[in-house]
Amino acid sequence: MQKSSVKAVRTSMSRKLRRFGRLGDTAGLRAYMAGDFPTDLAVLPGLERGTMVDLAAAMRGQCAAKSKLPKPGSKRAKWDAAMIAKFKVAYAKTGSDEGAAILCGITRGSADLARRRHIDAPATAQYPQAA
């Protein structure tokens, strides 16, 4: 591969990764990492691959820092059947506690506890499963 095309790929990858980090676009970064990133990475020589992987990790952290978090003064969630159903839909859509917390407007800790009580655990009298 020519040196100029390696430089073009490196520049393109760097721009894409930094744009995702600047915008806080976690979903876009995840899609790029699953799609074009491995093929672009295969073009680069050894040391530059490590640099791009490090940059991708740094941008993942920057995306997490810029992602929307629930407001600190938000009301306490009432875990009735409607809220449980809303949480289940949000959890199925995002696949993570953090994503479901953002969609439901609750804290990540509350989402973790809700997942353990209402999704992972079997139905009991104390914690009924929503239909």
N, C-alpha and C positions, 0 to 999 in steps of 0.2 A: 504494500500500500504506500502511496506517495505521502510525503511529509505534509503537503498542503491539505490533503483530504483528512489526515489525522487531526490536524489543527482545526479544521472546519468542524469536525465531529466533536472535538473537545470543547470548542467555543459554543456550539449549539447545545450540548448537554449542560454546560455550565449556566448558560442563559435560562434554559428551561427550569433547571433546579432552583436557581435564585429567584426566578419569577414566582414559582410555587411558594417558596419560603416568604417572599415579600408580601404576597397576597394572603398567605395563611390558607392556601387551597390544599387541604389535606386529601380530599378525594381525588383531585387532579394529580397530586404527587403519587398517591397510591396507584392510580391507573397507569401513570408513566412508568413507575417502577415495575409493574407487572407486564407492561407491553413493550415499549421501544427501548427501555433502559438496558436490558441484557444484550440486545443486538448491537446497540451503540457501544456498549462497554467492551464487547469482543473485538472491536476495531482498534482500541487503544493499546499501547504497549504497557507492560507490567506496572511500572511505577505510577503512570498516569491513571491506571485503573484504581489503584489504592486511593489516589487523590480524589477521584470522582465518587468513590464509595464513601469516603470521609465527608465530602461535601453533601452527599445525599443524606447522610445521618444528621449532619448539622441542620439541614433544611427541614428534615422531619421534626426536629426539636423546635425549630422556629415556627413551623406550622402549628404544632401543639400549643406553643405559647400564644399564638395569635388567634387561635380558634375561639369561637364564642362560648362563653361560660355563663351559667345561669346567674341572674342578679343576686348579690349577697342578701338583699332585703326581701327576697321572694317569700311568699307565704308557705307555711308548712303544708305538704301534700296530704290530702285525705285519701287513704287507700281503700276506697270503695270499689265496687265491681267495675264501674266505668273507668276509673283511674288505672286499675290493674289491666284492663283490656287495652287502654291507650299505651301503657308501658310495654305490653307484650307486642303490640304492633310496631312500636318504635324500636324495640330490641330486635325483632325479626328483620326490620328494615336495615338497621345499622350493624347488627352483630356484635355490638360492644356496649358495656355499661356507660361509657363516656358519651357515645353518640345518642343513646336512649335518654340520658340525662339532659342533654342539650335540647332534644326534641320535646321532652316533657316539661322542661323548665324546673328541674330539680337538681340537687347536688349529686355528684358522682357517688358519694358514699351512700346516699339514699337509694340510688339506682342499683348499687351493688347489693344492698340489703334486700331490695324488692326482688331482684333476680333470684337471690338465694331462697327467699320465702315463697315467691309466687311462680317461678319458672322451673327452677332446679328441684325443689322439694316436692314430695307428693302431697296431695291435698289432705289437710287435717281440719279438725273443727276450729282450731285457732286461726289458721291461715288458709281460707278456702281458695280454690282455683277459680278464676273467672272463666266463663265459657267462651 
